[in-house]
Amino acid sequence: MTTLRAGGATHVGQVRSNNQDSYLLADDADLYGVADGMGGHNGGEVASEMAVDLLQANAGDPSLENLMEAARAGNRAIFERAGADADLHGMGTTLCAVRVVPGTDGEGDEIAWINVGDSRVYLLRDDGLLQLSRDHSLVEDLLRDGQLTEEEAKVHPKRNIITRALGIDIDVDVDGATVIPYNGDRFVLCSDGLFGEIGEDQIASVLR
């Protein structure tokens, strides 16, 4: 049986007056998530809160597919809410999450992860930090196409433009997979407010 110990924190930072990040710690369901909202007025805050609340409400039995479907259900609800309220028009949010699920081989547990947008799922194992998720962003696409270097990507003026988010369209593609956990593994779910400011080397150093 896989047991996780989790904690969470968020900070508004020095740019915005309201915090558009939300996180979920559902220890009873071994379910954890992070959402980073966007949109004028209070739209980003509303979208991120809806994303984590609906993730928990719709998660169902533990499985990767149910986790992905919960994200899709949240997407539809956020999209419909934005369409019904002029003050929330155009709101959206990233979402990343992990959950303990039964192993596909019927033995042991696995960790299922999902993501939409540029909030990330990291795994620290044996002192190595691995990004499990893939950013859905303009800069990531340019990087993968070989049009940017890693260093150029870090300072690109459009590095905050994402290509996928919950709430922007009625349908959304959700990335996800499972990993077999090992004793001592550490998972980090975070928005770009963390990795965009301190970098992966410092994240890994703190985790160690």
mmCIF file of the C-alpha atoms, coordinates in Angstrom:
data_MODEL
# 
_entry.id   MODEL 
# 
loop_
_atom_site.group_PDB 
_atom_site.id 
_atom_site.type_symbol 
_atom_site.label_atom_id 
_atom_site.label_alt_id 
_atom_site.label_comp_id 
_atom_site.label_asym_id 
_atom_site.label_entity_id 
_atom_site.label_seq_id 
_atom_site.pdbx_PDB_ins_code 
_atom_site.Cartn_x 
_atom_site.Cartn_y 
_atom_site.Cartn_z 
_atom_site.occupancy 
_atom_site.B_iso_or_equiv 
_atom_site.pdbx_formal_charge 
_atom_site.auth_seq_id 
_atom_site.auth_comp_id 
_atom_site.auth_asym_id 
_atom_site.auth_atom_id 
_atom_site.pdbx_PDB_model_num 
ATOM 1   C CA . MET A 1 1   ? 0.000   0.000  0.000   1.00 0.00 ? 1   MET A CA 1 
ATOM 2   C CA . THR A 1 2   ? 1.369   3.386  -1.037  1.00 0.00 ? 2   THR A CA 1 
ATOM 3   C CA . THR A 1 3   ? 1.178   6.158  1.545   1.00 0.00 ? 3   THR A CA 1 
ATOM 4   C CA . LEU A 1 4   ? 1.740   9.804  0.696   1.00 0.00 ? 4   LEU A CA 1 
ATOM 5   C CA . ARG A 1 5   ? 2.409   12.696 3.046   1.00 0.00 ? 5   ARG A CA 1 
ATOM 6   C CA . ALA A 1 6   ? 1.554   16.053 1.525   1.00 0.00 ? 6   ALA A CA 1 
ATOM 7   C CA . GLY A 1 7   ? 1.626   19.752 2.242   1.00 0.00 ? 7   GLY A CA 1 
ATOM 8   C CA . GLY A 1 8   ? 0.824   22.874 0.290   1.00 0.00 ? 8   GLY A CA 1 
ATOM 9   C CA . ALA A 1 9   ? 1.460   26.601 0.230   1.00 0.00 ? 9   ALA A CA 1 
ATOM 10  C CA . THR A 1 10  ? 0.686   29.539 -2.020  1.00 0.00 ? 10  THR A CA 1 
ATOM 11  C CA . HIS A 1 11  ? 1.560   33.229 -2.045  1.00 0.00 ? 11  HIS A CA 1 
ATOM 12  C CA . VAL A 1 12  ? 0.128   36.128 -4.014  1.00 0.00 ? 12  VAL A CA 1 
ATOM 13  C CA . GLY A 1 13  ? 3.583   37.445 -4.883  1.00 0.00 ? 13  GLY A CA 1 
ATOM 14  C CA . GLN A 1 14  ? 4.483   41.051 -5.618  1.00 0.00 ? 14  GLN A CA 1 
ATOM 15  C CA . VAL A 1 15  ? 2.630   41.633 -8.901  1.00 0.00 ? 15  VAL A CA 1 
ATOM 16  C CA . ARG A 1 16  ? -1.071  40.907 -8.394  1.00 0.00 ? 16  ARG A CA 1 
ATOM 17  C CA . SER A 1 17  ? -3.458  42.037 -5.683  1.00 0.00 ? 17  SER A CA 1 
ATOM 18  C CA . ASN A 1 18  ? -5.291  38.700 -5.673  1.00 0.00 ? 18  ASN A CA 1 
ATOM 19  C CA . ASN A 1 19  ? -3.966  35.158 -5.684  1.00 0.00 ? 19  ASN A CA 1 
ATOM 20  C CA . GLN A 1 20  ? -5.041  33.222 -8.774  1.00 0.00 ? 20  GLN A CA 1 
ATOM 21  C CA . ASP A 1 21  ? -3.460  29.929 -7.670  1.00 0.00 ? 21  ASP A CA 1 
ATOM 22  C CA . SER A 1 22  ? -5.428  27.211 -5.875  1.00 0.00 ? 22  SER A CA 1 
ATOM 23  C CA . TYR A 1 23  ? -4.397  23.817 -4.586  1.00 0.00 ? 23  TYR A CA 1 
ATOM 24  C CA . LEU A 1 24  ? -6.054  20.612 -3.411  1.00 0.00 ? 24  LEU A CA 1 
ATOM 25  C CA . LEU A 1 25  ? -4.920  18.351 -0.578  1.00 0.00 ? 25  LEU A CA 1 
ATOM 26  C CA . ALA A 1 26  ? -7.434  15.507 -0.390  1.00 0.00 ? 26  ALA A CA 1 
ATOM 27  C CA . ASP A 1 27  ? -5.562  13.069 1.841   1.00 0.00 ? 27  ASP A CA 1 
ATOM 28  C CA . ASP A 1 28  ? -8.588  10.802 2.253   1.00 0.00 ? 28  ASP A CA 1 
ATOM 29  C CA . ALA A 1 29  ? -8.586  10.174 -1.505  1.00 0.00 ? 29  ALA A CA 1 
ATOM 30  C CA . ASP A 1 30  ? -4.794  10.363 -2.035  1.00 0.00 ? 30  ASP A CA 1 
ATOM 31  C CA . LEU A 1 31  ? -5.582  13.153 -4.512  1.00 0.00 ? 31  LEU A CA 1 
ATOM 32  C CA . TYR A 1 32  ? -3.591  16.358 -4.930  1.00 0.00 ? 32  TYR A CA 1 
ATOM 33  C CA . GLY A 1 33  ? -3.752  19.201 -7.424  1.00 0.00 ? 33  GLY A CA 1 
ATOM 34  C CA . VAL A 1 34  ? -2.589  22.691 -8.375  1.00 0.00 ? 34  VAL A CA 1 
ATOM 35  C CA . ALA A 1 35  ? -4.346  25.221 -10.611 1.00 0.00 ? 35  ALA A CA 1 
ATOM 36  C CA . ASP A 1 36  ? -3.123  28.596 -11.863 1.00 0.00 ? 36  ASP A CA 1 
ATOM 37  C CA . GLY A 1 37  ? -5.965  30.821 -13.040 1.00 0.00 ? 37  GLY A CA 1 
ATOM 38  C CA . MET A 1 38  ? -6.075  33.565 -15.629 1.00 0.00 ? 38  MET A CA 1 
ATOM 39  C CA . GLY A 1 39  ? -8.619  36.199 -16.574 1.00 0.00 ? 39  GLY A CA 1 
ATOM 40  C CA . GLY A 1 40  ? -9.577  39.746 -15.695 1.00 0.00 ? 40  GLY A CA 1 
ATOM 41  C CA . HIS A 1 41  ? -11.285 40.887 -12.497 1.00 0.00 ? 41  HIS A CA 1 
ATOM 42  C CA . ASN A 1 42  ? -11.645 37.786 -10.314 1.00 0.00 ? 42  ASN A CA 1 
ATOM 43  C CA . GLY A 1 43  ? -11.885 35.348 -13.230 1.00 0.00 ? 43  GLY A CA 1 
ATOM 44  C CA . GLY A 1 44  ? -8.564  33.605 -12.687 1.00 0.00 ? 44  GLY A CA 1 
ATOM 45  C CA . GLU A 1 45  ? -9.218  33.094 -9.015  1.00 0.00 ? 45  GLU A CA 1 
ATOM 46  C CA . VAL A 1 46  ? -12.697 31.704 -9.698  1.00 0.00 ? 46  VAL A CA 1 
ATOM 47  C CA . ALA A 1 47  ? -11.437 29.384 -12.439 1.00 0.00 ? 47  ALA A CA 1 
ATOM 48  C CA . SER A 1 48  ? -8.627  27.883 -10.364 1.00 0.00 ? 48  SER A CA 1 
ATOM 49  C CA . GLU A 1 49  ? -10.895 27.345 -7.366  1.00 0.00 ? 49  GLU A CA 1 
ATOM 50  C CA . MET A 1 50  ? -13.482 25.652 -9.585  1.00 0.00 ? 50  MET A CA 1 
ATOM 51  C CA . ALA A 1 51  ? -10.810 23.444 -11.124 1.00 0.00 ? 51  ALA A CA 1 
ATOM 52  C CA . VAL A 1 52  ? -9.591  21.955 -7.848  1.00 0.00 ? 52  VAL A CA 1 
ATOM 53  C CA . ASP A 1 53  ? -13.079 21.743 -6.303  1.00 0.00 ? 53  ASP A CA 1 
ATOM 54  C CA . LEU A 1 54  ? -14.503 19.951 -9.340  1.00 0.00 ? 54  LEU A CA 1 
ATOM 55  C CA . LEU A 1 55  ? -11.465 17.696 -9.599  1.00 0.00 ? 55  LEU A CA 1 
ATOM 56  C CA . GLN A 1 56  ? -12.218 16.408 -6.125  1.00 0.00 ? 56  GLN A CA 1 
ATOM 57  C CA . ALA A 1 57  ? -15.983 16.239 -6.674  1.00 0.00 ? 57  ALA A CA 1 
ATOM 58  C CA . ASN A 1 58  ? -15.716 14.297 -9.942  1.00 0.00 ? 58  ASN A CA 1 
ATOM 59  C CA . ALA A 1 59  ? -12.662 12.131 -9.262  1.00 0.00 ? 59  ALA A CA 1 
ATOM 60  C CA . GLY A 1 60  ? -14.658 8.934  -8.676  1.00 0.00 ? 60  GLY A CA 1 
ATOM 61  C CA . ASP A 1 61  ? -12.820 5.688  -8.082  1.00 0.00 ? 61  ASP A CA 1 
ATOM 62  C CA . PRO A 1 62  ? -9.032  5.973  -8.332  1.00 0.00 ? 62  PRO A CA 1 
ATOM 63  C CA . SER A 1 63  ? -7.862  5.521  -11.926 1.00 0.00 ? 63  SER A CA 1 
ATOM 64  C CA . LEU A 1 64  ? -6.008  7.546  -14.522 1.00 0.00 ? 64  LEU A CA 1 
ATOM 65  C CA . GLU A 1 65  ? -9.046  7.717  -16.793 1.00 0.00 ? 65  GLU A CA 1 
ATOM 66  C CA . ASN A 1 66  ? -11.295 8.970  -13.992 1.00 0.00 ? 66  ASN A CA 1 
ATOM 67  C CA . LEU A 1 67  ? -8.710  11.606 -13.112 1.00 0.00 ? 67  LEU A CA 1 
ATOM 68  C CA . MET A 1 68  ? -8.605  12.760 -16.725 1.00 0.00 ? 68  MET A CA 1 
ATOM 69  C CA . GLU A 1 69  ? -12.395 12.770 -16.972 1.00 0.00 ? 69  GLU A CA 1 
ATOM 70  C CA . ALA A 1 70  ? -12.651 14.839 -13.789 1.00 0.00 ? 70  ALA A CA 1 
ATOM 71  C CA . ALA A 1 71  ? -10.434 17.447 -15.444 1.00 0.00 ? 71  ALA A CA 1 
ATOM 72  C CA . ARG A 1 72  ? -12.611 17.399 -18.548 1.00 0.00 ? 72  ARG A CA 1 
ATOM 73  C CA . ALA A 1 73  ? -15.745 17.808 -16.416 1.00 0.00 ? 73  ALA A CA 1 
ATOM 74  C CA . GLY A 1 74  ? -14.151 20.770 -14.687 1.00 0.00 ? 74  GLY A CA 1 
ATOM 75  C CA . ASN A 1 75  ? -13.284 22.264 -18.060 1.00 0.00 ? 75  ASN A CA 1 
ATOM 76  C CA . ARG A 1 76  ? -16.891 22.113 -19.217 1.00 0.00 ? 76  ARG A CA 1 
ATOM 77  C CA . ALA A 1 77  ? -18.172 23.678 -15.998 1.00 0.00 ? 77  ALA A CA 1 
ATOM 78  C CA . ILE A 1 78  ? -15.645 26.529 -16.118 1.00 0.00 ? 78  ILE A CA 1 
ATOM 79  C CA . PHE A 1 79  ? -16.413 27.177 -19.788 1.00 0.00 ? 79  PHE A CA 1 
ATOM 80  C CA . GLU A 1 80  ? -20.152 27.306 -19.117 1.00 0.00 ? 80  GLU A CA 1 
ATOM 81  C CA . ARG A 1 81  ? -19.714 29.555 -16.070 1.00 0.00 ? 81  ARG A CA 1 
ATOM 82  C CA . ALA A 1 82  ? -17.578 31.979 -18.078 1.00 0.00 ? 82  ALA A CA 1 
ATOM 83  C CA . GLY A 1 83  ? -20.204 32.084 -20.809 1.00 0.00 ? 83  GLY A CA 1 
ATOM 84  C CA . ALA A 1 84  ? -22.977 32.838 -18.335 1.00 0.00 ? 84  ALA A CA 1 
ATOM 85  C CA . ASP A 1 85  ? -21.239 35.675 -16.466 1.00 0.00 ? 85  ASP A CA 1 
ATOM 86  C CA . ALA A 1 86  ? -19.867 38.672 -18.363 1.00 0.00 ? 86  ALA A CA 1 
ATOM 87  C CA . ASP A 1 87  ? -17.479 39.483 -15.513 1.00 0.00 ? 87  ASP A CA 1 
ATOM 88  C CA . LEU A 1 88  ? -15.887 36.048 -15.886 1.00 0.00 ? 88  LEU A CA 1 
ATOM 89  C CA . HIS A 1 89  ? -15.760 35.930 -19.681 1.00 0.00 ? 89  HIS A CA 1 
ATOM 90  C CA . GLY A 1 90  ? -12.458 34.535 -20.926 1.00 0.00 ? 90  GLY A CA 1 
ATOM 91  C CA . MET A 1 91  ? -11.383 33.046 -17.624 1.00 0.00 ? 91  MET A CA 1 
ATOM 92  C CA . GLY A 1 92  ? -9.393  29.850 -17.610 1.00 0.00 ? 92  GLY A CA 1 
ATOM 93  C CA . THR A 1 93  ? -6.877  27.905 -15.585 1.00 0.00 ? 93  THR A CA 1 
ATOM 94  C CA . THR A 1 94  ? -4.085  25.399 -15.735 1.00 0.00 ? 94  THR A CA 1 
ATOM 95  C CA . LEU A 1 95  ? -4.409  22.164 -13.792 1.00 0.00 ? 95  LEU A CA 1 
ATOM 96  C CA . CYS A 1 96  ? -2.025  19.453 -12.703 1.00 0.00 ? 96  CYS A CA 1 
ATOM 97  C CA . ALA A 1 97  ? -2.793  16.622 -10.316 1.00 0.00 ? 97  ALA A CA 1 
ATOM 98  C CA . VAL A 1 98  ? -1.604  13.290 -8.961  1.00 0.00 ? 98  VAL A CA 1 
ATOM 99  C CA . ARG A 1 99  ? -3.453  10.405 -7.361  1.00 0.00 ? 99  ARG A CA 1 
ATOM 100 C CA . VAL A 1 100 ? -2.609  6.979  -5.990  1.00 0.00 ? 100 VAL A CA 1 
ATOM 101 C CA . VAL A 1 101 ? -4.319  4.382  -8.196  1.00 0.00 ? 101 VAL A CA 1 
ATOM 102 C CA . PRO A 1 102 ? -4.303  0.570  -8.407  1.00 0.00 ? 102 PRO A CA 1 
ATOM 103 C CA . GLY A 1 103 ? -1.492  -0.810 -10.537 1.00 0.00 ? 103 GLY A CA 1 
ATOM 104 C CA . THR A 1 104 ? -2.329  -1.907 -14.065 1.00 0.00 ? 104 THR A CA 1 
ATOM 105 C CA . ASP A 1 105 ? -0.837  -5.338 -13.397 1.00 0.00 ? 105 ASP A CA 1 
ATOM 106 C CA . GLY A 1 106 ? -3.141  -5.866 -10.430 1.00 0.00 ? 106 GLY A CA 1 
ATOM 107 C CA . GLU A 1 107 ? -0.245  -5.736 -7.993  1.00 0.00 ? 107 GLU A CA 1 
ATOM 108 C CA . GLY A 1 108 ? 0.800   -2.719 -5.988  1.00 0.00 ? 108 GLY A CA 1 
ATOM 109 C CA . ASP A 1 109 ? -0.077  0.914  -6.591  1.00 0.00 ? 109 ASP A CA 1 
ATOM 110 C CA . GLU A 1 110 ? 0.870   3.475  -9.171  1.00 0.00 ? 110 GLU A CA 1 
ATOM 111 C CA . ILE A 1 111 ? 0.839   7.264  -9.188  1.00 0.00 ? 111 ILE A CA 1 
ATOM 112 C CA . ALA A 1 112 ? -1.384  8.728  -11.885 1.00 0.00 ? 112 ALA A CA 1 
ATOM 113 C CA . TRP A 1 113 ? -0.667  12.272 -13.012 1.00 0.00 ? 113 TRP A CA 1 
ATOM 114 C CA . ILE A 1 114 ? -2.419  14.698 -15.349 1.00 0.00 ? 114 ILE A CA 1 
ATOM 115 C CA . ASN A 1 115 ? -1.812  18.202 -16.632 1.00 0.00 ? 115 ASN A CA 1 
ATOM 116 C CA . VAL A 1 116 ? -3.332  20.932 -18.776 1.00 0.00 ? 116 VAL A CA 1 
ATOM 117 C CA . GLY A 1 117 ? -1.356  24.137 -19.323 1.00 0.00 ? 117 GLY A CA 1 
ATOM 118 C CA . ASP A 1 118 ? 2.042   24.948 -17.845 1.00 0.00 ? 118 ASP A CA 1 
ATOM 119 C CA . SER A 1 119 ? 1.660   23.962 -14.203 1.00 0.00 ? 119 SER A CA 1 
ATOM 120 C CA . ARG A 1 120 ? 4.082   21.111 -13.639 1.00 0.00 ? 120 ARG A CA 1 
ATOM 121 C CA . VAL A 1 121 ? 4.394   17.700 -12.036 1.00 0.00 ? 121 VAL A CA 1 
ATOM 122 C CA . TYR A 1 122 ? 7.937   16.884 -10.931 1.00 0.00 ? 122 TYR A CA 1 
ATOM 123 C CA . LEU A 1 123 ? 9.364   13.681 -9.487  1.00 0.00 ? 123 LEU A CA 1 
ATOM 124 C CA . LEU A 1 124 ? 12.522  13.680 -7.387  1.00 0.00 ? 124 LEU A CA 1 
ATOM 125 C CA . ARG A 1 125 ? 14.087  10.217 -7.324  1.00 0.00 ? 125 ARG A CA 1 
ATOM 126 C CA . ASP A 1 126 ? 17.657  9.290  -6.398  1.00 0.00 ? 126 ASP A CA 1 
ATOM 127 C CA . ASP A 1 127 ? 18.610  12.990 -6.299  1.00 0.00 ? 127 ASP A CA 1 
ATOM 128 C CA . GLY A 1 128 ? 17.438  13.490 -9.894  1.00 0.00 ? 128 GLY A CA 1 
ATOM 129 C CA . LEU A 1 129 ? 14.551  15.855 -10.664 1.00 0.00 ? 129 LEU A CA 1 
ATOM 130 C CA . LEU A 1 130 ? 12.345  14.741 -13.557 1.00 0.00 ? 130 LEU A CA 1 
ATOM 131 C CA . GLN A 1 131 ? 9.525   16.778 -15.070 1.00 0.00 ? 131 GLN A CA 1 
ATOM 132 C CA . LEU A 1 132 ? 6.754   14.263 -15.724 1.00 0.00 ? 132 LEU A CA 1 
ATOM 133 C CA . SER A 1 133 ? 4.341   16.708 -17.326 1.00 0.00 ? 133 SER A CA 1 
ATOM 134 C CA . ARG A 1 134 ? 4.816   18.618 -20.562 1.00 0.00 ? 134 ARG A CA 1 
ATOM 135 C CA . ASP A 1 135 ? 4.138   22.347 -20.694 1.00 0.00 ? 135 ASP A CA 1 
ATOM 136 C CA . HIS A 1 136 ? 1.372   23.347 -23.077 1.00 0.00 ? 136 HIS A CA 1 
ATOM 137 C CA . SER A 1 137 ? 2.916   26.675 -23.986 1.00 0.00 ? 137 SER A CA 1 
ATOM 138 C CA . LEU A 1 138 ? 4.145   28.599 -26.996 1.00 0.00 ? 138 LEU A CA 1 
ATOM 139 C CA . VAL A 1 139 ? 7.726   28.557 -25.752 1.00 0.00 ? 139 VAL A CA 1 
ATOM 140 C CA . GLU A 1 140 ? 7.633   24.791 -25.164 1.00 0.00 ? 140 GLU A CA 1 
ATOM 141 C CA . ASP A 1 141 ? 6.458   24.261 -28.751 1.00 0.00 ? 141 ASP A CA 1 
ATOM 142 C CA . LEU A 1 142 ? 9.279   26.461 -30.073 1.00 0.00 ? 142 LEU A CA 1 
ATOM 143 C CA . LEU A 1 143 ? 11.763  24.629 -27.870 1.00 0.00 ? 143 LEU A CA 1 
ATOM 144 C CA . ARG A 1 144 ? 10.677  21.219 -29.100 1.00 0.00 ? 144 ARG A CA 1 
ATOM 145 C CA . ASP A 1 145 ? 10.842  22.425 -32.706 1.00 0.00 ? 145 ASP A CA 1 
ATOM 146 C CA . GLY A 1 146 ? 14.438  23.476 -32.156 1.00 0.00 ? 146 GLY A CA 1 
ATOM 147 C CA . GLN A 1 147 ? 13.693  27.178 -32.643 1.00 0.00 ? 147 GLN A CA 1 
ATOM 148 C CA . LEU A 1 148 ? 14.817  28.115 -29.123 1.00 0.00 ? 148 LEU A CA 1 
ATOM 149 C CA . THR A 1 149 ? 17.509  27.015 -26.718 1.00 0.00 ? 149 THR A CA 1 
ATOM 150 C CA . GLU A 1 150 ? 16.788  26.326 -23.054 1.00 0.00 ? 150 GLU A CA 1 
ATOM 151 C CA . GLU A 1 151 ? 18.396  29.627 -22.089 1.00 0.00 ? 151 GLU A CA 1 
ATOM 152 C CA . GLU A 1 152 ? 16.428  31.573 -24.705 1.00 0.00 ? 152 GLU A CA 1 
ATOM 153 C CA . ALA A 1 153 ? 13.198  29.970 -23.524 1.00 0.00 ? 153 ALA A CA 1 
ATOM 154 C CA . LYS A 1 154 ? 13.747  31.195 -19.959 1.00 0.00 ? 154 LYS A CA 1 
ATOM 155 C CA . VAL A 1 155 ? 13.750  34.850 -21.028 1.00 0.00 ? 155 VAL A CA 1 
ATOM 156 C CA . HIS A 1 156 ? 11.448  34.736 -24.066 1.00 0.00 ? 156 HIS A CA 1 
ATOM 157 C CA . PRO A 1 157 ? 8.930   37.635 -23.980 1.00 0.00 ? 157 PRO A CA 1 
ATOM 158 C CA . LYS A 1 158 ? 6.058   35.229 -24.715 1.00 0.00 ? 158 LYS A CA 1 
ATOM 159 C CA . ARG A 1 159 ? 7.046   32.554 -22.196 1.00 0.00 ? 159 ARG A CA 1 
ATOM 160 C CA . ASN A 1 160 ? 3.775   33.033 -20.279 1.00 0.00 ? 160 ASN A CA 1 
ATOM 161 C CA . ILE A 1 161 ? 1.510   32.264 -23.250 1.00 0.00 ? 161 ILE A CA 1 
ATOM 162 C CA . ILE A 1 162 ? -0.106  28.854 -22.829 1.00 0.00 ? 162 ILE A CA 1 
ATOM 163 C CA . THR A 1 163 ? -1.654  26.831 -25.636 1.00 0.00 ? 163 THR A CA 1 
ATOM 164 C CA . ARG A 1 164 ? -4.026  24.742 -23.547 1.00 0.00 ? 164 ARG A CA 1 
ATOM 165 C CA . ALA A 1 165 ? -6.165  25.536 -20.485 1.00 0.00 ? 165 ALA A CA 1 
ATOM 166 C CA . LEU A 1 166 ? -9.388  24.593 -18.756 1.00 0.00 ? 166 LEU A CA 1 
ATOM 167 C CA . GLY A 1 167 ? -12.362 26.815 -19.551 1.00 0.00 ? 167 GLY A CA 1 
ATOM 168 C CA . ILE A 1 168 ? -11.305 28.177 -22.937 1.00 0.00 ? 168 ILE A CA 1 
ATOM 169 C CA . ASP A 1 169 ? -13.316 25.738 -25.071 1.00 0.00 ? 169 ASP A CA 1 
ATOM 170 C CA . ILE A 1 170 ? -16.015 23.156 -24.413 1.00 0.00 ? 170 ILE A CA 1 
ATOM 171 C CA . ASP A 1 171 ? -13.485 20.357 -24.987 1.00 0.00 ? 171 ASP A CA 1 
ATOM 172 C CA . VAL A 1 172 ? -9.898  20.054 -23.820 1.00 0.00 ? 172 VAL A CA 1 
ATOM 173 C CA . ASP A 1 173 ? -7.102  17.541 -24.286 1.00 0.00 ? 173 ASP A CA 1 
ATOM 174 C CA . VAL A 1 174 ? -5.724  16.272 -20.987 1.00 0.00 ? 174 VAL A CA 1 
ATOM 175 C CA . ASP A 1 175 ? -2.257  14.721 -20.773 1.00 0.00 ? 175 ASP A CA 1 
ATOM 176 C CA . GLY A 1 176 ? -1.691  11.944 -18.287 1.00 0.00 ? 176 GLY A CA 1 
ATOM 177 C CA . ALA A 1 177 ? 0.207   8.790  -17.423 1.00 0.00 ? 177 ALA A CA 1 
ATOM 178 C CA . THR A 1 178 ? 1.186   6.608  -14.473 1.00 0.00 ? 178 THR A CA 1 
ATOM 179 C CA . VAL A 1 179 ? 4.488   5.892  -12.758 1.00 0.00 ? 179 VAL A CA 1 
ATOM 180 C CA . ILE A 1 180 ? 5.441   3.128  -10.354 1.00 0.00 ? 180 ILE A CA 1 
ATOM 181 C CA . PRO A 1 181 ? 6.372   4.733  -7.022  1.00 0.00 ? 181 PRO A CA 1 
ATOM 182 C CA . TYR A 1 182 ? 9.462   3.855  -5.017  1.00 0.00 ? 182 TYR A CA 1 
ATOM 183 C CA . ASN A 1 183 ? 10.171  4.487  -1.364  1.00 0.00 ? 183 ASN A CA 1 
ATOM 184 C CA . GLY A 1 184 ? 11.542  7.987  -0.938  1.00 0.00 ? 184 GLY A CA 1 
ATOM 185 C CA . ASP A 1 185 ? 10.022  9.447  -4.100  1.00 0.00 ? 185 ASP A CA 1 
ATOM 186 C CA . ARG A 1 186 ? 8.969   13.078 -3.828  1.00 0.00 ? 186 ARG A CA 1 
ATOM 187 C CA . PHE A 1 187 ? 6.424   14.695 -6.105  1.00 0.00 ? 187 PHE A CA 1 
ATOM 188 C CA . VAL A 1 188 ? 6.103   18.440 -6.594  1.00 0.00 ? 188 VAL A CA 1 
ATOM 189 C CA . LEU A 1 189 ? 3.079   20.084 -8.181  1.00 0.00 ? 189 LEU A CA 1 
ATOM 190 C CA . CYS A 1 190 ? 3.558   23.775 -8.878  1.00 0.00 ? 190 CYS A CA 1 
ATOM 191 C CA . SER A 1 191 ? 2.608   26.740 -11.007 1.00 0.00 ? 191 SER A CA 1 
ATOM 192 C CA . ASP A 1 192 ? 5.049   28.840 -13.000 1.00 0.00 ? 192 ASP A CA 1 
ATOM 193 C CA . GLY A 1 193 ? 5.229   31.144 -10.002 1.00 0.00 ? 193 GLY A CA 1 
ATOM 194 C CA . LEU A 1 194 ? 7.650   28.615 -8.501  1.00 0.00 ? 194 LEU A CA 1 
ATOM 195 C CA . PHE A 1 195 ? 9.731   27.155 -11.307 1.00 0.00 ? 195 PHE A CA 1 
ATOM 196 C CA . GLY A 1 196 ? 9.746   30.451 -13.194 1.00 0.00 ? 196 GLY A CA 1 
ATOM 197 C CA . GLU A 1 197 ? 11.340  32.241 -10.274 1.00 0.00 ? 197 GLU A CA 1 
ATOM 198 C CA . ILE A 1 198 ? 13.769  29.880 -8.570  1.00 0.00 ? 198 ILE A CA 1 
ATOM 199 C CA . GLY A 1 199 ? 14.542  27.269 -11.213 1.00 0.00 ? 199 GLY A CA 1 
ATOM 200 C CA . GLU A 1 200 ? 14.753  23.497 -11.121 1.00 0.00 ? 200 GLU A CA 1 
ATOM 201 C CA . ASP A 1 201 ? 18.191  23.264 -9.508  1.00 0.00 ? 201 ASP A CA 1 
ATOM 202 C CA . GLN A 1 202 ? 16.977  25.116 -6.439  1.00 0.00 ? 202 GLN A CA 1 
ATOM 203 C CA . ILE A 1 203 ? 13.738  23.122 -6.327  1.00 0.00 ? 203 ILE A CA 1 
ATOM 204 C CA . ALA A 1 204 ? 15.764  19.908 -6.304  1.00 0.00 ? 204 ALA A CA 1 
ATOM 205 C CA . SER A 1 205 ? 18.130  21.272 -3.666  1.00 0.00 ? 205 SER A CA 1 
ATOM 206 C CA . VAL A 1 206 ? 15.260  22.087 -1.312  1.00 0.00 ? 206 VAL A CA 1 
ATOM 207 C CA . LEU A 1 207 ? 13.682  18.664 -1.834  1.00 0.00 ? 207 LEU A CA 1 
ATOM 208 C CA . ARG A 1 208 ? 16.916  16.876 -1.004  1.00 0.00 ? 208 ARG A CA 1 
# 
